[in-house]
Amino acid sequence: MTAPDYNLLSTWQFHLPEDLIASRPTLRRDDSRLLVIERSSGQIHHSQFRDLPDWLQSEDLLVFNNTRVLPARVFGFRTATGGKWEGLYTEQTDSGEWKMLCETRGRLTAGESITLIPAEEWAQAGIQAVGSEGLRTQLVLQQQLEDGSWLVRPPQHTNPAGLLEQFGSLPLPPYMGRRIADQDDQQRYQTTYASEPGAVAAPTAGLHFTRELLSACEARGVNRTELTLHTGVGTFRPVSTEQLSEHRMHEEWCRLPSKAVAALQKVPATSRTIAVGTTSVRTLESAARVLPKFPAAWEGRTALFIQPGFEFRAVSGLITNFHLPGSTLLVLVAAFAGFDLVMEAYRQAIAQKYRFYSYGDAMLIL
């Protein structure tokens, strides 16, 4: 039998029934199911996320990404024409401008002004809200970049987090069918430990953890620490080239703080460093390649694309959600656990109707 060509996008495709893509969360965070893969034996088990402590051992270290999702989706109109406009904040440049993805009818031009209105007002009245009185602010389009995004000048003396809290909505994935996040999303599309604003997508593996479950892990002797990677919009973009080697990976800012370094140094050889989410994997493995001696404190940007054949230097376990066909996230998981084992796990997950993607179920790889 011919071995699969891991560089071909078609190798990473599989049939995913649409009804398995979760558009709403479970009633409780830890109501999610948990599929467990043991790499050494190749065994696959089916469990519940609330039972996670039973699969861990004393002195294991859970590494969480503490990024907080910004209400980065904003709405308004073109000041000169009144045309409807929608934008997605992605990051702030060193000079204070914003990078944004913009959507409108017609062609935007450099120098034109955009009037923002609060997302809640937009949800209630849509474009009819243009003429009404209320909270308003102006953005000015500066320059369109090669990737199609825009450099935008925000109002003076404002920070992104503050302005977006006033005007924005959490940027839910399109498949959820809600352009504006509702009250349930405000709670459930953030992890319970999110503390560092800057992401435009949730680090979804962490969405399953309740405070009670964290306490249960601690009672079992499991340690925890935090790092930060501000998840960007490119994380969930599908690969658009047939050859993975031609795919240009998105860049994301991350930080491995000294407190996390101290926790990593204390992990015994008999215990495991378990990354909660692919973002934690990318941060740890990026630091392990950049630093002359790992672990050590590090801050920078990473465009690391983890594929089969990758040598993992920092991570010995992984908690992750179920990813979409042809995604770089699926490729990363298979690089860690092995292509055949992961594809068999996905086959079983589909057969047993596990829920996929951001609000879906989880997988633990040991």
Secondary structure as UniProt FT lines:
FT   TURN            6..7
FT   HELIX           9..12
FT   HELIX           18..20
FT   HELIX           29..31
FT   STRAND          33..38
FT   TURN            39..42
FT   STRAND          43..48
FT   HELIX           49..51
FT   HELIX           52..55
FT   TURN            58..59
FT   STRAND          61..65
FT   STRAND          67..69
FT   STRAND          73..78
FT   TURN            79..81
FT   STRAND          84..92
FT   TURN            94..95
FT   STRAND          98..104
FT   TURN            110..111
FT   STRAND          113..117
FT   HELIX           119..125
FT   HELIX           126..131
FT   STRAND          137..144
FT   TURN            146..147
FT   STRAND          150..153
FT   TURN            156..157
FT   HELIX           160..167
FT   HELIX           174..176
FT   HELIX           183..188
FT   TURN            192..193
FT   STRAND          196..199
FT   HELIX           204..208
FT   HELIX           211..219
FT   TURN            220..221
FT   STRAND          223..229
FT   HELIX           233..236
FT   HELIX           244..246
FT   STRAND          252..256
FT   HELIX           258..265
FT   TURN            269..270
FT   STRAND          273..276
FT   HELIX           278..290
FT   STRAND          298..302
FT   TURN            308..309
FT   STRAND          317..321
FT   TURN            325..326
FT   HELIX           328..337
FT   HELIX           339..351
FT   TURN            352..353
FT   TURN            358..359
FT   STRAND          362..365
//
